[in-house]
């Protein structure tokens, strides 16, 4: 009941607003800072700066109550920057036998192609790509196509979660000493506009009839993006949190309830940094107000219901709205194998004449545990060397899995989030308690 009253008050404020400022009678301007979420259509090998890339928007872009850029629109850009490798990452890679750790590569987009093949120049900020993006909710991960409409092959690949065989293949490839860096098809970029962009008004002439935006009032969920980054290692209780609505909310009869651009204001309720012995960080934040353009703030009770995040970050949202890093169940497999191989490396076999066996296969296993494919070759020099490599690899694996500091919750700026205005279940913790 409270949620319906809040939506009614917001509706009155929204209807009192004027349409967004346009450059002329036939165009709409998208403000700078609005992110374009672009997924690559094809694999791109990272060779040199300036290499052209092409992708499609995986989500539509709205201005106030109008759809201005539909999902599936083609966007062109280029490899803008190929940076170096941080020292810590390089050392960790060398200890694993990886001679070519991934470099920090960023893309920039400069052209939008409309449905009539007309080209509109644009300029975005530099952004990193995410190979696999997961959509998660407080009820668990959502597979692509379950709730969201995917308008292109690029979008389907962007939200396809890698299976166990795919992850095993990636791990085995990671043991090779040389890797040719590339962005796979479906790599997703969250590139904010660096300057305002003007698009034809006709592109959004039917926005009010967009079925993806016409949500029922009783659903009481808002799609938004975080205005700044959040991290459980640095966030403090009571610190402000701000988000911006990215998709207008309509009633079942297509009346505007909440326009795009409305601001959600909230605070950090609890932040717990990661600690030793692989204890991961946690983060809880809520939203207490919503501000429709040029209107007084309205009180709400907004809870984090879902978000989009890097699959490799292993983030999850529990029933109380806490965001935390979940530990994969498979993380114990490699330390167990490494410990077993290290123990077996001391065993010496003898042939029928009583001569010690070279045991090339056993040495290769010992070397692989510590230095990957390079270790399988180096370990052939002697059995003590093979044992030393195996012991070192097992010790590093056990330390990183059981003793080292856990992972913090890191939410970059412009992270897409879903905010629920529904009341929490009675068993859930109340914000501020």
Secondary structure by P-SEA (a helix, b strand, c coil): caaaaaaaaaaaaaaaccccccccccccccccccccbbbbcbbbbcccccbbbbbbccbbbbccccccccccbbbbbcccbbbbbcaaaaaaaaaacccccccbbbbbbcbbbccccbbbbbcccbbbbbcbbbbbccccccccccccccccaaaaaaaccccaaaaaaaaaaaacccccccccccccccccccbbbbbbcccccccccccccccccccbbbbbbbcbbbbcccccccbbbbbbbcbbbbcccccccccccbbbbbbbccccccccccbbbbbbbbbcccccccccbbbbbcccccccccccccccccccbbbbbbbbcccaaaaaaaaaaaaaccbbbbccccccccaaaaaaaaaaaccaaaaaaaacccaaaaaaaaaaaaaaaaaaccccbbbccccccccbbbbbccccccccccccc
